[in-house]
């Protein structure tokens, strides 16, 4: 009783919506099946348990197969670590406001509010590519003597959760009296500028920061194009997906492992 890829996507989408509304603990597979318009037995046959279904959703955060199948054209020039980091921050800030995100952030918060046992199981499957690639770029910047940061690991592992939490708070208090007092107009422009400026201030030596140029429009347009393209092919666009795309755009021939990101072939970048 093998299900098609289309049916699987419908079920996963229904599961994300159901979990976003009622939470992981309260979700019932028969309600997911009803929302998806499939028989409960079919859902049980394919996924066996609710936990397997949820972990399959979590695996979407990786998006390895989707990105591997995507035709990505490398940039026709070498980029500095500063340009790469500016592009990464721009991409991470654009993701929450993408029209393709749907209930993904609600799912994210429900998942991380579920407790330590579930989080451990999720983290066993989580690739850490996004965090490791940010760290990789930081180390490039340190070698180029443009970044001067004491704890690069902390920065790489906290920047996106900070963005998500801020975005989620804004959704909660949107159109309330609290909104204008916490989030200055125009939102999200003020928020994006604040995160970008404060991030580069954390990363860069002061004398380098004073000469920092804005991110080029061509790199912004490339990010926007791929967010739109990926959004048409998947249920959620994760930081891992987007940063895998950027690593290919920047022609960083790298591989991810438990020890972090390393170059596959140092000569591939022409560096």
GUGU-168890 format. One line per 8 residues: their letters; for each residue x, y, z of C-alpha. Coordinates in steps of 0.1 Angstrom, whole numbers, padded with zeros to 4 digits. Layout:
N
a) X:Y:Z; ...
This chain:
271
xxxxxxxx) 0000:0000:0000; 0027:0024:-0010; 0015:0060:-0012; 0025:0085:-0040; 0048:0114:-0033; 0019:0137:-0039; -0002:0120:-0012; 0027:0120:0012
xxxxxxxx) 0031:0158:0008; -0006:0163:0014; -0003:0142:0046; 0027:0161:0058; 0011:0194:0050; -0020:0184:0070; 0002:0172:0099; 0020:0206:0100
xxxxxxxx) -0013:0224:0101; -0028:0202:0128; 0003:0203:0150; 0005:0241:0146; -0031:0244:0159; -0032:0218:0187; 0004:0210:0195; 0024:0177:0192
xxxxxxxx) 0010:0162:0225; -0026:0168:0215; -0024:0158:0178; -0043:0127:0167; -0034:0108:0136; -0071:0103:0126; -0075:0141:0126; -0045:0144:0104
xxxxxxxx) -0059:0118:0080; -0093:0136:0080; -0076:0169:0072; -0055:0153:0045; -0086:0135:0030; -0071:0100:0033; -0080:0069:0052; -0065:0067:0087
xxxxxxxx) -0053:0032:0079; -0032:0045:0050; -0015:0070:0072; -0008:0044:0099; 0004:0019:0073; 0030:0043:0059; 0042:0061:0090; 0035:0034:0116
xxxxxxxx) 0035:0059:0145; 0028:0096:0152; 0065:0100:0162; 0076:0087:0128; 0053:0112:0110; 0066:0141:0130; 0103:0131:0125; 0096:0129:0088
xxxxxxxx) 0083:0165:0089; 0115:0174:0108; 0136:0159:0081; 0121:0185:0057; 0144:0210:0075; 0173:0193:0058; 0159:0194:0022; 0190:0176:0009
xxxxxxxx) 0173:0158:-0021; 0154:0190:-0031; 0186:0211:-0032; 0206:0184:-0049; 0181:0183:-0077; 0179:0221:-0080; 0199:0237:-0108; 0220:0263:-0091
xxxxxxxx) 0243:0286:-0111; 0275:0296:-0092; 0282:0333:-0090; 0307:0344:-0117; 0330:0360:-0092; 0347:0353:-0059; 0330:0368:-0028; 0346:0379:0004
xxxxxxxx) 0336:0364:0037; 0319:0397:0045; 0297:0395:0013; 0289:0359:0021; 0278:0367:0056; 0258:0397:0045; 0240:0375:0020; 0234:0348:0047
xxxxxxxx) 0219:0373:0071; 0198:0388:0043; 0185:0353:0034; 0177:0343:0070; 0158:0376:0075; 0138:0371:0043; 0127:0335:0051; 0102:0343:0079
xxxxxxxx) 0084:0368:0056; 0082:0345:0026; 0046:0338:0015; 0056:0301:0013; 0063:0296:0050; 0027:0289:0060; 0025:0273:0095; 0062:0263:0096
xxxxxxxx) 0071:0286:0125; 0042:0275:0146; 0053:0239:0140; 0089:0249:0150; 0077:0263:0183; 0054:0234:0190; 0083:0210:0184; 0107:0228:0206
xxxxxxxx) 0082:0231:0233; 0075:0194:0234; 0103:0184:0258; 0138:0171:0260; 0132:0135:0247; 0116:0146:0215; 0141:0173:0209; 0170:0148:0213
xxxxxxxx) 0154:0126:0187; 0149:0155:0163; 0185:0166:0168; 0197:0131:0160; 0184:0138:0125; 0193:0174:0122; 0222:0181:0099; 0236:0213:0114
xxxxxxxx) 0245:0225:0080; 0233:0260:0084; 0251:0266:0117; 0283:0249:0104; 0283:0269:0072; 0279:0302:0091; 0308:0291:0113; 0328:0282:0081
xxxxxxxx) 0322:0317:0067; 0332:0333:0100; 0365:0314:0100; 0371:0326:0065; 0366:0361:0077; 0390:0356:0106; 0416:0344:0081; 0409:0374:0059
xxxxxxxx) 0413:0396:0090; 0379:0412:0086; 0361:0394:0114; 0371:0397:0151; 0347:0376:0172; 0355:0358:0205; 0328:0331:0203; 0319:0324:0167
xxxxxxxx) 0301:0291:0176; 0276:0310:0198; 0268:0334:0170; 0263:0307:0144; 0240:0287:0166; 0218:0316:0178; 0212:0340:0150; 0183:0322:0134
xxxxxxxx) 0165:0312:0166; 0167:0349:0175; 0151:0359:0142; 0124:0333:0145; 0115:0343:0181; 0113:0379:0172; 0091:0372:0142; 0068:0350:0163
xxxxxxxx) 0064:0376:0190; 0054:0401:0163; 0028:0377:0150; 0013:0373:0185; 0011:0411:0192; 0003:0422:0157; -0025:0448:0156; -0024:0452:0194
xxxxxxxx) -0014:0483:0215; 0019:0466:0223; 0030:0464:0186; 0041:0500:0181; 0058:0502:0215; 0079:0471:0208; 0084:0471:0171; 0091:0506:0156
xxxxxxxx) 0075:0514:0122; 0081:0504:0095; 0082:0467:0104; 0098:0445:0092; 0123:0470:0077; 0135:0483:0111; 0138:0448:0124; 0159:0436:0094
xxxxxxxx) 0182:0466:0096; 0187:0462:0134; 0196:0425:0130; 0219:0432:0101; 0237:0461:0117; 0241:0444:0151; 0253:0411:0136; 0280:0428:0115
xxxxxxxx) 0290:0449:0146; 0294:0416:0166; 0315:0401:0138; 0337:0428:0125; 0367:0447:0138; 0356:0483:0144; 0381:0497:0118; 0367:0473:0092
xxxxxxxx) 0330:0480:0101; 0334:0517:0094; 0342:0509:0057; 0314:0483:0053; 0294:0486:0021; 0257:0475:0018; 0249:0441:0003; 0247:0444:-0035
xxxxxxxx) 0213:0443:-0052; 0224:0414:-0074; 0230:0392:-0044; 0196:0402:-0029; 0179:0394:-0061; 0195:0360:-0063; 0184:0352:-0027; 0148:0364:-0035
xxxxxxxx) 0147:0343:-0067; 0157:0310:-0049; 0134:0316:-0020; 0106:0319:-0045; 0118:0289:-0065; 0123:0266:-0035; 0090:0277:-0021; 0071:0263:-0051
xxxxxxxx) 0087:0229:-0046; 0084:0222:-0009; 0063:0226:0022; 0088:0247:0041; 0120:0266:0033; 0145:0260:0061; 0178:0278:0068; 0196:0245:0059
xxxxxxxx) 0180:0246:0024; 0188:0282:0018; 0223:0280:0030; 0230:0249:0009; 0219:0270:-0021; 0242:0298:-0011; 0272:0275:-0006; 0267:0264:-0042
xxxxxxxx) 0262:0300:-0055; 0294:0309:-0038; 0311:0278:-0053; 0322:0266:-0018; 0329:0230:-0026; 0323:0218:0010; 0310:0188:0029; 0292:0187:0062
xxxxxxxx) 0300:0162:0090; 0299:0158:0128; 0332:0177:0129; 0318:0207:0110; 0322:0218:0074; 0354:0213:0054; 0364:0219:0018; 0362:0188:-0005
xxxxxxx) 0388:0202:-0028; 0407:0234:-0019; 0414:0242:-0055; 0377:0241:-0065; 0372:0277:-0053; 0403:0290:-0070; 0416:0300:-0036
